[in-house]
Amino acid sequence: MPNPKGNPESLKPFTTDRDEPLVKQINVRVSTSMYVKLKSVDNYPEFVRQAIAKALSELEDSDDDFT
């Protein structure tokens, strides 16, 4: 008979080896062709995180050029 309170393994706190935990979500609308290409990339969530981080870094660098 299954445990009515669920699997005790799933009650353990989640840990990560990242510098900063991933706790926030964003939603972005894309075209169908972009969606298909993105889904074909291995580990696409990490690909998107890295692309956003790179774009933000370039944005910060370009802001520094104007000051």
N, CA, C and O atoms as a Tripos MOL2 file, in Angstrom:
@<TRIPOS>MOLECULE
protein
  268   267    67     0     0
PROTEIN
NO_CHARGES

@<TRIPOS>ATOM
      1 N           0.8340   -1.1690    0.0000 N.3       1 MET1
      2 CA          0.0000    0.0000    0.0000 C.3       1 MET1
      3 C           0.8890    1.2470    0.0000 C.2       1 MET1
      4 O           1.8110    1.3400    0.8110 O.2       1 MET1
      5 N           0.6270    2.2140   -0.9020 N.am      2 PRO2
      6 CA          1.4850    3.4010   -0.9770 C.3       2 PRO2
      7 C           1.3250    4.2960    0.2470 C.2       2 PRO2
      8 O           0.2790    4.3150    0.8960 O.2       2 PRO2
      9 N           2.3600    5.0170    0.5330 N.am      3 ASN3
     10 CA          2.3640    5.9490    1.6570 C.3       3 ASN3
     11 C           1.4460    7.1280    1.3070 C.2       3 ASN3
     12 O           1.6850    7.7860    0.2940 O.2       3 ASN3
     13 N           0.4040    7.4250    2.1000 N.am      4 PRO4
     14 CA         -0.5170    8.5150    1.7760 C.3       4 PRO4
     15 C           0.1200    9.9010    1.8810 C.2       4 PRO4
     16 O          -0.4110   10.8740    1.3450 O.2       4 PRO4
     17 N           1.2600    9.9890    2.5730 N.am      5 LYS5
     18 CA          1.9330   11.2860    2.7070 C.3       5 LYS5
     19 C           3.0090   11.4850    1.6480 C.2       5 LYS5
     20 O           3.7290   12.4820    1.6940 O.2       5 LYS5
     21 N           3.1360   10.5770    0.7080 N.am      6 GLY6
     22 CA          4.1050   10.7320   -0.3720 C.3       6 GLY6
     23 C           5.4420   10.1070   -0.0590 C.2       6 GLY6
     24 O           5.6120    9.4310    0.9570 O.2       6 GLY6
     25 N           6.3780   10.3390   -0.9360 N.am      7 ASN7
     26 CA          7.7180    9.7890   -0.8290 C.3       7 ASN7
     27 C           8.5450   10.6710    0.1080 C.2       7 ASN7
     28 O           8.6790   11.8680   -0.1450 O.2       7 ASN7
     29 N           9.1030   10.1060    1.1850 N.am      8 PRO8
     30 CA          9.8890   10.9220    2.1170 C.3       8 PRO8
     31 C          11.1240   11.5430    1.4620 C.2       8 PRO8
     32 O          11.6240   12.5610    1.9410 O.2       8 PRO8
     33 N          11.6210   10.9500    0.3770 N.am      9 GLU9
     34 CA         12.7770   11.5110   -0.3270 C.3       9 GLU9
     35 C          12.4480   12.8760   -0.9070 C.2       9 GLU9
     36 O          13.3230   13.7390   -0.9870 O.2       9 GLU9
     37 N          11.1940   13.0880   -1.3150 N.am     10 SER10
     38 CA         10.8290   14.3600   -1.9230 C.3      10 SER10
     39 C          10.6250   15.4660   -0.8840 C.2      10 SER10
     40 O          10.4340   16.6260   -1.2510 O.2      10 SER10
     41 N          10.6620   15.1270    0.3930 N.am     11 LEU11
     42 CA         10.5030   16.1140    1.4460 C.3      11 LEU11
     43 C          11.8250   16.7400    1.8740 C.2      11 LEU11
     44 O          11.8380   17.7010    2.6440 O.2      11 LEU11
     45 N          12.9460   16.1940    1.3740 N.am     12 LYS12
     46 CA         14.2550   16.7410    1.7110 C.3      12 LYS12
     47 C          14.4280   18.0950    1.0190 C.2      12 LYS12
     48 O          13.9620   18.2710   -0.1070 O.2      12 LYS12
     49 N          15.0890   19.0530    1.6740 N.am     13 PRO13
     50 CA         15.3070   20.3590    1.0420 C.3      13 PRO13
     51 C          16.1830   20.2290   -0.1970 C.2      13 PRO13
     52 O          17.1160   19.4270   -0.2430 O.2      13 PRO13
     53 N          15.8580   21.0380   -1.1960 N.am     14 PHE14
     54 CA         16.6170   21.0440   -2.4380 C.3      14 PHE14
     55 C          17.9050   21.8300   -2.2420 C.2      14 PHE14
     56 O          17.8870   22.9190   -1.6670 O.2      14 PHE14
     57 N          19.0120   21.2910   -2.7110 N.am     15 THR15
     58 CA         20.2820   21.9950   -2.6420 C.3      15 THR15
     59 C          20.8330   22.1660   -4.0460 C.2      15 THR15
     60 O          20.4950   21.4040   -4.9520 O.2      15 THR15
     61 N          21.6790   23.1660   -4.2230 N.am     16 THR16
     62 CA         22.2790   23.4340   -5.5230 C.3      16 THR16
     63 C          23.7450   23.7850   -5.3460 C.2      16 THR16
     64 O          24.1570   24.2460   -4.2810 O.2      16 THR16
     65 N          24.5270   23.5660   -6.3850 N.am     17 ASP17
     66 CA         25.9380   23.9270   -6.3420 C.3      17 ASP17
     67 C          26.1930   25.2580   -7.0520 C.2      17 ASP17
     68 O          27.3450   25.6330   -7.2720 O.2      17 ASP17
     69 N          25.1290   25.9660   -7.4060 N.am     18 ARG18
     70 CA         25.2610   27.2620   -8.0760 C.3      18 ARG18
     71 C          25.6390   28.3450   -7.0710 C.2      18 ARG18
     72 O          25.3870   28.2190   -5.8730 O.2      18 ARG18
     73 N          26.2520   29.4150   -7.5850 N.am     19 ASP19
     74 CA         26.5840   30.5570   -6.7300 C.3      19 ASP19
     75 C          25.3260   31.2050   -6.1780 C.2      19 ASP19
     76 O          25.2930   31.6580   -5.0340 O.2      19 ASP19
     77 N          24.3010   31.2430   -7.0000 N.am     20 GLU20
     78 CA         23.0400   31.8760   -6.6150 C.3      20 GLU20
     79 C          21.9070   30.9320   -7.0200 C.2      20 GLU20
     80 O          21.8620   30.5100   -8.1750 O.2      20 GLU20
     81 N          21.0000   30.5900   -6.1200 N.am     21 PRO21
     82 CA         19.9270   29.6440   -6.4710 C.3      21 PRO21
     83 C          18.9590   30.2350   -7.4950 C.2      21 PRO21
     84 O          18.7560   31.4470   -7.5590 O.2      21 PRO21
     85 N          18.3780   29.3550   -8.2820 N.am     22 LEU22
     86 CA         17.4130   29.7630   -9.3000 C.3      22 LEU22
     87 C          16.0260   29.7380   -8.6730 C.2      22 LEU22
     88 O          15.4260   28.6720   -8.5290 O.2      22 LEU22
     89 N          15.5170   30.9010   -8.3010 N.am     23 VAL23
     90 CA         14.2440   30.9570   -7.5920 C.3      23 VAL23
     91 C          13.1800   31.7660   -8.3250 C.2      23 VAL23
     92 O          12.0060   31.6940   -7.9610 O.2      23 VAL23
     93 N          13.5530   32.5320   -9.3410 N.am     24 LYS24
     94 CA         12.5970   33.3720  -10.0640 C.3      24 LYS24
     95 C          12.3770   32.8310  -11.4700 C.2      24 LYS24
     96 O          13.2630   32.2140  -12.0620 O.2      24 LYS24
     97 N          11.1800   33.0760  -11.9880 N.am     25 GLN25
     98 CA         10.8410   32.6400  -13.3400 C.3      25 GLN25
     99 C          10.4310   33.8430  -14.1730 C.2      25 GLN25
    100 O           9.9090   34.8290  -13.6540 O.2      25 GLN25
    101 N          10.6780   33.7430  -15.4810 N.am     26 ILE26
    102 CA         10.1740   34.7290  -16.4230 C.3      26 ILE26
    103 C           9.4880   33.9890  -17.5600 C.2      26 ILE26
    104 O           9.8060   32.8330  -17.8390 O.2      26 ILE26
    105 N           8.5580   34.6500  -18.2080 N.am     27 ASN27
    106 CA          7.8810   34.0880  -19.3730 C.3      27 ASN27
    107 C           8.1640   34.9770  -20.5680 C.2      27 ASN27
    108 O           8.0650   36.2010  -20.4840 O.2      27 ASN27
    109 N           8.5140   34.3560  -21.6770 N.am     28 VAL28
    110 CA          8.8290   35.0930  -22.8840 C.3      28 VAL28
    111 C           8.0820   34.4500  -24.0530 C.2      28 VAL28
    112 O           8.0890   33.2290  -24.2110 O.2      28 VAL28
    113 N           7.4510   35.2700  -24.8530 N.am     29 ARG29
    114 CA          6.7810   34.7600  -26.0490 C.3      29 ARG29
    115 C           7.7720   34.7740  -27.2090 C.2      29 ARG29
    116 O           8.4800   35.7570  -27.4300 O.2      29 ARG29
    117 N           7.8060   33.6660  -27.9420 N.am     30 VAL30
    118 CA          8.6830   33.5490  -29.1090 C.3      30 VAL30
    119 C           7.8790   33.0050  -30.2770 C.2      30 VAL30
    120 O           6.7820   32.4740  -30.1020 O.2      30 VAL30
    121 N           8.4430   33.1460  -31.4730 N.am     31 SER31
    122 CA          7.7810   32.6010  -32.6570 C.3      31 SER31
    123 C           7.8710   31.0790  -32.6440 C.2      31 SER31
    124 O           8.6670   30.4980  -31.9060 O.2      31 SER31
    125 N           7.0610   30.4580  -33.4530 N.am     32 THR32
    126 CA          7.0710   28.9890  -33.5330 C.3      32 THR32
    127 C           8.4260   28.4790  -33.9880 C.2      32 THR32
    128 O           8.9160   27.4780  -33.4640 O.2      32 THR32
    129 N           9.0380   29.1490  -34.9530 N.am     33 SER33
    130 CA         10.3340   28.6810  -35.4530 C.3      33 SER33
    131 C          11.4130   28.8080  -34.3780 C.2      33 SER33
    132 O          12.2620   27.9260  -34.2510 O.2      33 SER33
    133 N          11.3890   29.8950  -33.6030 N.am     34 MET34
    134 CA         12.3550   30.0320  -32.5130 C.3      34 MET34
    135 C          12.1350   28.9490  -31.4560 C.2      34 MET34
    136 O          13.0920   28.3880  -30.9240 O.2      34 MET34
    137 N          10.8810   28.6650  -31.1630 N.am     35 TYR35
    138 CA         10.5390   27.6450  -30.1700 C.3      35 TYR35
    139 C          11.0790   26.2770  -30.5980 C.2      35 TYR35
    140 O          11.6700   25.5580  -29.7920 O.2      35 TYR35
    141 N          10.8760   25.9290  -31.8500 N.am     36 VAL36
    142 CA         11.3290   24.6240  -32.3600 C.3      36 VAL36
    143 C          12.8500   24.5310  -32.2870 C.2      36 VAL36
    144 O          13.3900   23.5110  -31.8590 O.2      36 VAL36
    145 N          13.5450   25.5940  -32.7050 N.am     37 LYS37
    146 CA         15.0120   25.5900  -32.6470 C.3      37 LYS37
    147 C          15.4990   25.5000  -31.2070 C.2      37 LYS37
    148 O          16.4380   24.7630  -30.9090 O.2      37 LYS37
    149 N          14.8690   26.2390  -30.3280 N.am     38 LEU38
    150 CA         15.2670   26.2420  -28.9280 C.3      38 LEU38
    151 C          15.0750   24.8760  -28.2910 C.2      38 LEU38
    152 O          15.9440   24.4040  -27.5580 O.2      38 LEU38
    153 N          13.9540   24.2440  -28.5620 N.am     39 LYS39
    154 CA         13.6770   22.9260  -27.9820 C.3      39 LYS39
    155 C          14.6390   21.8610  -28.4970 C.2      39 LYS39
    156 O          14.8160   20.8250  -27.8560 O.2      39 LYS39
    157 N          15.2670   22.1080  -29.6600 N.am     40 SER40
    158 CA         16.2020   21.1240  -30.2140 C.3      40 SER40
    159 C          17.5810   21.2130  -29.5610 C.2      40 SER40
    160 O          18.4100   20.3200  -29.7440 O.2      40 SER40
    161 N          17.8320   22.2740  -28.8070 N.am     41 VAL41
    162 CA         19.1200   22.4480  -28.1300 C.3      41 VAL41
    163 C          19.1440   21.5840  -26.8740 C.2      41 VAL41
    164 O          18.1860   21.5650  -26.1000 O.2      41 VAL41
    165 N          20.2630   20.8610  -26.6820 N.am     42 ASP42
    166 CA         20.4160   20.0700  -25.4540 C.3      42 ASP42
    167 C          20.4550   21.0100  -24.2620 C.2      42 ASP42
    168 O          21.1510   22.0250  -24.2910 O.2      42 ASP42
    169 N          19.7190   20.6810  -23.2250 N.am     43 ASN43
    170 CA         19.6470   21.4600  -21.9920 C.3      43 ASN43
    171 C          19.3220   22.9220  -22.3000 C.2      43 ASN43
    172 O          20.0460   23.8330  -21.8990 O.2      43 ASN43
    173 N          18.2250   23.1220  -23.0150 N.am     44 TYR44
    174 CA         17.8680   24.4680  -23.4630 C.3      44 TYR44
    175 C          17.6390   25.4710  -22.3270 C.2      44 TYR44
    176 O          17.9120   26.6540  -22.5330 O.2      44 TYR44
    177 N          17.1550   25.0780  -21.1430 N.am     45 PRO45
    178 CA         17.0190   26.0930  -20.0890 C.3      45 PRO45
    179 C          18.3720   26.7180  -19.7070 C.2      45 PRO45
    180 O          18.4630   27.9280  -19.4970 O.2      45 PRO45
    181 N          19.4050   25.8980  -19.6220 N.am     46 GLU46
    182 CA         20.7280   26.4240  -19.2890 C.3      46 GLU46
    183 C          21.2570   27.2790  -20.4360 C.2      46 GLU46
    184 O          21.9180   28.2900  -20.1980 O.2      46 GLU46
    185 N          20.9770   26.8870  -21.6710 N.am     47 PHE47
    186 CA         21.3580   27.6830  -22.8410 C.3      47 PHE47
    187 C          20.7340   29.0760  -22.7610 C.2      47 PHE47
    188 O          21.4070   30.0750  -23.0160 O.2      47 PHE47
    189 N          19.4630   29.1430  -22.4100 N.am     48 VAL48
    190 CA         18.7660   30.4260  -22.3000 C.3      48 VAL48
    191 C          19.3530   31.2510  -21.1620 C.2      48 VAL48
    192 O          19.5470   32.4570  -21.3180 O.2      48 VAL48
    193 N          19.6400   30.6280  -20.0160 N.am     49 ARG49
    194 CA         20.2410   31.3550  -18.8910 C.3      49 ARG49
    195 C          21.5710   31.9750  -19.2910 C.2      49 ARG49
    196 O          21.8450   33.1330  -18.9740 O.2      49 ARG49
    197 N          22.4040   31.1910  -19.9950 N.am     50 GLN50
    198 CA         23.7100   31.6900  -20.4150 C.3      50 GLN50
    199 C          23.5720   32.8080  -21.4440 C.2      50 GLN50
    200 O          24.3270   33.7800  -21.4030 O.2      50 GLN50
    201 N          22.6170   32.6840  -22.3660 N.am     51 ALA51
    202 CA         22.4030   33.7270  -23.3700 C.3      51 ALA51
    203 C          21.9530   35.0330  -22.7080 C.2      51 ALA51
    204 O          22.4030   36.1120  -23.0940 O.2      51 ALA51
    205 N          21.0780   34.9370  -21.7240 N.am     52 ILE52
    206 CA         20.6180   36.1360  -21.0080 C.3      52 ILE52
    207 C          21.7690   36.7500  -20.2220 C.2      52 ILE52
    208 O          21.9460   37.9680  -20.2320 O.2      52 ILE52
    209 N          22.5440   35.9250  -19.5480 N.am     53 ALA53
    210 CA         23.6870   36.4280  -18.7690 C.3      53 ALA53
    211 C          24.6820   37.1320  -19.6810 C.2      53 ALA53
    212 O          25.2030   38.1890  -19.3260 O.2      53 ALA53
    213 N          24.9520   36.5620  -20.8440 N.am     54 LYS54
    214 CA         25.8800   37.1670  -21.8000 C.3      54 LYS54
    215 C          25.3370   38.5090  -22.2910 C.2      54 LYS54
    216 O          26.0800   39.4880  -22.3570 O.2      54 LYS54
    217 N          24.0600   38.5640  -22.6330 N.am     55 ALA55
    218 CA         23.4540   39.8040  -23.1140 C.3      55 ALA55
    219 C          23.4750   40.8820  -22.0260 C.2      55 ALA55
    220 O          23.7470   42.0470  -22.3160 O.2      55 ALA55
    221 N          23.1960   40.5070  -20.7930 N.am     56 LEU56
    222 CA         23.2310   41.4770  -19.6910 C.3      56 LEU56
    223 C          24.6520   41.9860  -19.4530 C.2      56 LEU56
    224 O          24.8500   43.1680  -19.1730 O.2      56 LEU56
    225 N          25.6280   41.1050  -19.5620 N.am     57 SER57
    226 CA         27.0210   41.5010  -19.3940 C.3      57 SER57
    227 C          27.4350   42.4820  -20.4920 C.2      57 SER57
    228 O          28.0990   43.4820  -20.2180 O.2      57 SER57
    229 N          27.0440   42.1950  -21.7310 N.am     58 GLU58
    230 CA         27.3610   43.0980  -22.8410 C.3      58 GLU58
    231 C          26.6590   44.4390  -22.6610 C.2      58 GLU58
    232 O          27.2150   45.4850  -22.9970 O.2      58 GLU58
    233 N          25.4520   44.4090  -22.1380 N.am     59 LEU59
    234 CA         24.7130   45.6440  -21.8820 C.3      59 LEU59
    235 C          25.4310   46.4870  -20.8300 C.2      59 LEU59
    236 O          25.5480   47.7030  -20.9810 O.2      59 LEU59
    237 N          25.9100   45.8470  -19.7700 N.am     60 GLU60
    238 CA         26.6610   46.5630  -18.7380 C.3      60 GLU60
    239 C          27.9440   47.1430  -19.3080 C.2      60 GLU60
    240 O          28.3150   48.2720  -18.9860 O.2      60 GLU60
    241 N          28.6310   46.3680  -20.1630 N.am     61 ASP61
    242 CA         29.8750   46.8430  -20.7680 C.3      61 ASP61
    243 C          29.6250   48.0470  -21.6570 C.2      61 ASP61
    244 O          30.4200   48.9860  -21.6650 O.2      61 ASP61
    245 N          28.5230   48.0320  -22.4110 N.am     62 SER62
    246 CA         28.2250   49.1520  -23.2930 C.3      62 SER62
    247 C          27.8220   50.3800  -22.4920 C.2      62 SER62
    248 O          28.0800   51.5070  -22.9170 O.2      62 SER62
    249 N          27.1940   50.1790  -21.3390 N.am     63 ASP63
    250 CA         26.8530   51.3120  -20.4690 C.3      63 ASP63
    251 C          28.1150   51.9660  -19.9220 C.2      63 ASP63
    252 O          28.1680   53.1850  -19.7610 O.2      63 ASP63
    253 N          29.1360   51.1530  -19.6360 N.am     64 ASP64
    254 CA         30.3870   51.6830  -19.1140 C.3      64 ASP64
    255 C          31.1080   52.5280  -20.1660 C.2      64 ASP64
    256 O          31.8310   53.4590  -19.8100 O.2      64 ASP64
    257 N          30.9280   52.2230  -21.4470 N.am     65 ASP65
    258 CA         31.5740   52.9660  -22.5220 C.3      65 ASP65
    259 C          31.0590   54.3940  -22.6240 C.2      65 ASP65
    260 O          31.7800   55.2730  -23.0960 O.2      65 ASP65
    261 N          29.8310   54.6410  -22.1920 N.am     66 PHE66
    262 CA         29.2200   55.9500  -22.3130 C.3      66 PHE66
    263 C          29.4660   56.8500  -21.1060 C.2      66 PHE66
    264 O          29.1210   58.0310  -21.1370 O.2      66 PHE66
    265 N          30.0510   56.3110  -20.0570 N.am     67 THR67
    266 CA         30.2610   57.1400  -18.8600 C.3      67 THR67
    267 C          31.6910   57.5800  -18.7330 C.2      67 THR67
    268 O          32.0380   58.2830  -17.7850 O.2      67 THR67
@<TRIPOS>BOND
     1     1     2 1
     2     2     3 1
     3     3     4 2
     4     3     5 am
     5     5     6 1
     6     6     7 1
     7     7     8 2
     8     7     9 am
     9     9    10 1
    10    10    11 1
    11    11    12 2
    12    11    13 am
    13    13    14 1
    14    14    15 1
    15    15    16 2
    16    15    17 am
    17    17    18 1
    18    18    19 1
    19    19    20 2
    20    19    21 am
    21    21    22 1
    22    22    23 1
    23    23    24 2
    24    23    25 am
    25    25    26 1
    26    26    27 1
    27    27    28 2
    28    27    29 am
    29    29    30 1
    30    30    31 1
    31    31    32 2
    32    31    33 am
    33    33    34 1
    34    34    35 1
    35    35    36 2
    36    35    37 am
    37    37    38 1
    38    38    39 1
    39    39    40 2
    40    39    41 am
    41    41    42 1
    42    42    43 1
    43    43    44 2
    44    43    45 am
    45    45    46 1
    46    46    47 1
    47    47    48 2
    48    47    49 am
    49    49    50 1
    50    50    51 1
    51    51    52 2
    52    51    53 am
    53    53    54 1
    54    54    55 1
    55    55    56 2
    56    55    57 am
    57    57    58 1
    58    58    59 1
    59    59    60 2
    60    59    61 am
    61    61    62 1
    62    62    63 1
    63    63    64 2
    64    63    65 am
    65    65    66 1
    66    66    67 1
    67    67    68 2
    68    67    69 am
    69    69    70 1
    70    70    71 1
    71    71    72 2
    72    71    73 am
    73    73    74 1
    74    74    75 1
    75    75    76 2
    76    75    77 am
    77    77    78 1
    78    78    79 1
    79    79    80 2
    80    79    81 am
    81    81    82 1
    82    82    83 1
    83    83    84 2
    84    83    85 am
    85    85    86 1
    86    86    87 1
    87    87    88 2
    88    87    89 am
    89    89    90 1
    90    90    91 1
    91    91    92 2
    92    91    93 am
    93    93    94 1
    94    94    95 1
    95    95    96 2
    96    95    97 am
    97    97    98 1
    98    98    99 1
    99    99   100 2
   100    99   101 am
   101   101   102 1
   102   102   103 1
   103   103   104 2
   104   103   105 am
   105   105   106 1
   106   106   107 1
   107   107   108 2
   108   107   109 am
   109   109   110 1
   110   110   111 1
   111   111   112 2
   112   111   113 am
   113   113   114 1
   114   114   115 1
   115   115   116 2
   116   115   117 am
   117   117   118 1
   118   118   119 1
   119   119   120 2
   120   119   121 am
   121   121   122 1
   122   122   123 1
   123   123   124 2
   124   123   125 am
   125   125   126 1
   126   126   127 1
   127   127   128 2
   128   127   129 am
   129   129   130 1
   130   130   131 1
   131   131   132 2
   132   131   133 am
   133   133   134 1
   134   134   135 1
   135   135   136 2
   136   135   137 am
   137   137   138 1
   138   138   139 1
   139   139   140 2
   140   139   141 am
   141   141   142 1
   142   142   143 1
   143   143   144 2
   144   143   145 am
   145   145   146 1
   146   146   147 1
   147   147   148 2
   148   147   149 am
   149   149   150 1
   150   150   151 1
   151   151   152 2
   152   151   153 am
   153   153   154 1
   154   154   155 1
   155   155   156 2
   156   155   157 am
   157   157   158 1
   158   158   159 1
   159   159   160 2
   160   159   161 am
   161   161   162 1
   162   162   163 1
   163   163   164 2
   164   163   165 am
   165   165   166 1
   166   166   167 1
   167   167   168 2
   168   167   169 am
   169   169   170 1
   170   170   171 1
   171   171   172 2
   172   171   173 am
   173   173   174 1
   174   174   175 1
   175   175   176 2
   176   175   177 am
   177   177   178 1
   178   178   179 1
   179   179   180 2
   180   179   181 am
   181   181   182 1
   182   182   183 1
   183   183   184 2
   184   183   185 am
   185   185   186 1
   186   186   187 1
   187   187   188 2
   188   187   189 am
   189   189   190 1
   190   190   191 1
   191   191   192 2
   192   191   193 am
   193   193   194 1
   194   194   195 1
   195   195   196 2
   196   195   197 am
   197   197   198 1
   198   198   199 1
   199   199   200 2
   200   199   201 am
   201   201   202 1
   202   202   203 1
   203   203   204 2
   204   203   205 am
   205   205   206 1
   206   206   207 1
   207   207   208 2
   208   207   209 am
   209   209   210 1
   210   210   211 1
   211   211   212 2
   212   211   213 am
   213   213   214 1
   214   214   215 1
   215   215   216 2
   216   215   217 am
   217   217   218 1
   218   218   219 1
   219   219   220 2
   220   219   221 am
   221   221   222 1
   222   222   223 1
   223   223   224 2
   224   223   225 am
   225   225   226 1
   226   226   227 1
   227   227   228 2
   228   227   229 am
   229   229   230 1
   230   230   231 1
   231   231   232 2
   232   231   233 am
   233   233   234 1
   234   234   235 1
   235   235   236 2
   236   235   237 am
   237   237   238 1
   238   238   239 1
   239   239   240 2
   240   239   241 am
   241   241   242 1
   242   242   243 1
   243   243   244 2
   244   243   245 am
   245   245   246 1
   246   246   247 1
   247   247   248 2
   248   247   249 am
   249   249   250 1
   250   250   251 1
   251   251   252 2
   252   251   253 am
   253   253   254 1
   254   254   255 1
   255   255   256 2
   256   255   257 am
   257   257   258 1
   258   258   259 1
   259   259   260 2
   260   259   261 am
   261   261   262 1
   262   262   263 1
   263   263   264 2
   264   263   265 am
   265   265   266 1
   266   266   267 1
   267   267   268 2
@<TRIPOS>SUBSTRUCTURE
     1 MET1         2 RESIDUE 1 A MET
     2 PRO2         6 RESIDUE 1 A PRO
     3 ASN3        10 RESIDUE 1 A ASN
     4 PRO4        14 RESIDUE 1 A PRO
     5 LYS5        18 RESIDUE 1 A LYS
     6 GLY6        22 RESIDUE 1 A GLY
     7 ASN7        26 RESIDUE 1 A ASN
     8 PRO8        30 RESIDUE 1 A PRO
     9 GLU9        34 RESIDUE 1 A GLU
    10 SER10       38 RESIDUE 1 A SER
    11 LEU11       42 RESIDUE 1 A LEU
    12 LYS12       46 RESIDUE 1 A LYS
    13 PRO13       50 RESIDUE 1 A PRO
    14 PHE14       54 RESIDUE 1 A PHE
    15 THR15       58 RESIDUE 1 A THR
    16 THR16       62 RESIDUE 1 A THR
    17 ASP17       66 RESIDUE 1 A ASP
    18 ARG18       70 RESIDUE 1 A ARG
    19 ASP19       74 RESIDUE 1 A ASP
    20 GLU20       78 RESIDUE 1 A GLU
    21 PRO21       82 RESIDUE 1 A PRO
    22 LEU22       86 RESIDUE 1 A LEU
    23 VAL23       90 RESIDUE 1 A VAL
    24 LYS24       94 RESIDUE 1 A LYS
    25 GLN25       98 RESIDUE 1 A GLN
    26 ILE26      102 RESIDUE 1 A ILE
    27 ASN27      106 RESIDUE 1 A ASN
    28 VAL28      110 RESIDUE 1 A VAL
    29 ARG29      114 RESIDUE 1 A ARG
    30 VAL30      118 RESIDUE 1 A VAL
    31 SER31      122 RESIDUE 1 A SER
    32 THR32      126 RESIDUE 1 A THR
    33 SER33      130 RESIDUE 1 A SER
    34 MET34      134 RESIDUE 1 A MET
    35 TYR35      138 RESIDUE 1 A TYR
    36 VAL36      142 RESIDUE 1 A VAL
    37 LYS37      146 RESIDUE 1 A LYS
    38 LEU38      150 RESIDUE 1 A LEU
    39 LYS39      154 RESIDUE 1 A LYS
    40 SER40      158 RESIDUE 1 A SER
    41 VAL41      162 RESIDUE 1 A VAL
    42 ASP42      166 RESIDUE 1 A ASP
    43 ASN43      170 RESIDUE 1 A ASN
    44 TYR44      174 RESIDUE 1 A TYR
    45 PRO45      178 RESIDUE 1 A PRO
    46 GLU46      182 RESIDUE 1 A GLU
    47 PHE47      186 RESIDUE 1 A PHE
    48 VAL48      190 RESIDUE 1 A VAL
    49 ARG49      194 RESIDUE 1 A ARG
    50 GLN50      198 RESIDUE 1 A GLN
    51 ALA51      202 RESIDUE 1 A ALA
    52 ILE52      206 RESIDUE 1 A ILE
    53 ALA53      210 RESIDUE 1 A ALA
    54 LYS54      214 RESIDUE 1 A LYS
    55 ALA55      218 RESIDUE 1 A ALA
    56 LEU56      222 RESIDUE 1 A LEU
    57 SER57      226 RESIDUE 1 A SER
    58 GLU58      230 RESIDUE 1 A GLU
    59 LEU59      234 RESIDUE 1 A LEU
    60 GLU60      238 RESIDUE 1 A GLU
    61 ASP61      242 RESIDUE 1 A ASP
    62 SER62      246 RESIDUE 1 A SER
    63 ASP63      250 RESIDUE 1 A ASP
    64 ASP64      254 RESIDUE 1 A ASP
    65 ASP65      258 RESIDUE 1 A ASP
    66 PHE66      262 RESIDUE 1 A PHE
    67 THR67      266 RESIDUE 1 A THR
